[in-house]
Amino acid sequence: MNKHQHHTNNDVLGAPKDWDQAQLPCSALPITRTECDGIPAVVSYWKPTENEVAILAAGGSIALWVIGSTMPPVMLAVDAQ
């Protein structure tokens, strides 16, 4: 998947403090700071590659990876824009 600039983006996240870029590169991520039912939320937008679209069409799955030892509250959704 490729991150992309969405028309609602209003901020950019950089790598976390003390991130080891040599071990695992982490580039800037355009985000939208917003709220979900009054709770602060951060949204990033991604587009699948042609190959990923073909894998999904053939019944493949989307995998959400979170670096670390736990999973924060997250959500996946489809956006038509």
N, C-alpha and C positions, 0 to 999 in steps of 0.2 A: 504494500500500500504506500502511496505517496501523500505526504501532508500537502495541503494547499491553502492558499490565501482565500478566505471566505469573505464575502462583503460585510459580515458582521464583526470580523476580527477587530479588536480594540486594544490588544496588548501582545507581547511576545514573552515566552518563557525561555530562559537560558538553562544551561546545565545546573544541577543543584550545586550548592557550595561544596568545595573540596572534591568534586567529581573527578575521577581519573580518566581523562580522555584517551590515554594510551591503552587502558584496559578495555574500555567500551566507549566509542565516540558518542557524544550527545550534542546535537546541533539545536539551534534556536527553533522554537515551535510557535507559529502564530496561533493565538487563542482569542476566544471571546469570553470576557468576564460577564456573567449574567446571574440570574437567580432561577431556581426551580422550586416552586411553591414557597417562596420567601427564603430559601436556603441558598447561600452563595454557591455558585457553580462555575466551572471552567470548561469550555467546549473547544475541542480542536477538530478540524475537518480533514478527512482522508478520502482519496479516490483509489479504487483498486486498479491495478494494471490490467491490460488485456488478458494476460495469462491468468491472473487471479479471477477475473470475471468468468473465464472458461472453467476454472476449477470450481467456482461457486455454482455455476450452471450445471455442472456434473455432480452436484451434491456435496461439494467440499464445505468446510466450516471456516468461520472466522475465529482466530485465536487471539485473545487479549492477554498480553504478557505484562506483568508488573514486576519491575526489578526490586528485589528485596525478599523478605520472608513472610509477608502478609499481603492481603488484598484490601486496598481502601475501597470505600463505596464508589462504584463505577457504573456506567450505563452505556450501552451501545444503541444506536438508533440510525435510521435512514433519513437523510435530508434530501429533498428533491432539488435543491439549489446548488 
